[in-house]
C-alpha cells in the first residue's frame, strides 16, 4: 500500500479487491491519468471500505483498476490529514 500526497482518489487493483473479498458496488464513469501519463479505465467503485492503519480508522471509497501495478492500493491526499 502507498500513501501518495498527489493522488485525489483511492485506487485498488482488481486483484487486491478479490484478495480481500470485496465487490464492486457501482460502475465507474471516469478514467485516471497515471503518473506515467497512461490513461486507465476504471472497472468500478467500492463504497464504504473500512480501513485501519496505525490505529487510525476511517471509511473510504476505492476506485478499482484492471491493471496490476507496483502497489495493490494507493491512498489519496485526504488520508494524510487523518
Secondary structure, 3 states (H helix, E strand, C coil): CEECCCCCCEEEEHHHHHHCCCCCCECCCCEEECCCCCEEEEEEEEEEEEEEECCEEEEEEEEEECCCCCCCEEECHHHHHC
